[in-house]
Amino acid sequence: MAIVGKLTRTGVPSWWEDLLPIYGRFAKGDAELALVQVRAPKVTFQITVPEKPKKVLLDDSARILRAVPTKEPVSAVP
């Protein structure tokens, strides 16, 4: 079985890269399925899994997709 997904990112510079963890929720619990390399504004991925998950989760632990409060603006370095 394969999981096919499309990711679209906005609000970051064009040079920005991430490794986005993809999890599956199965009857026996959650499992990290893959780290998807995101180097472009739109990315398509495919992950082979042994069984159909109940749910697919993107960055369930908020390692990447989170707001980080700052007091001063962060300068971008290309």
Secondary structure, DSSP 4 states (H G I P E B T S, - for coil): -EEEEEEE--SS-TT--EEEEEEEEETTEEEEEEEEEE-SSEEEEEEE-SS--SEEEESTT-SSS-----SSPPPP--
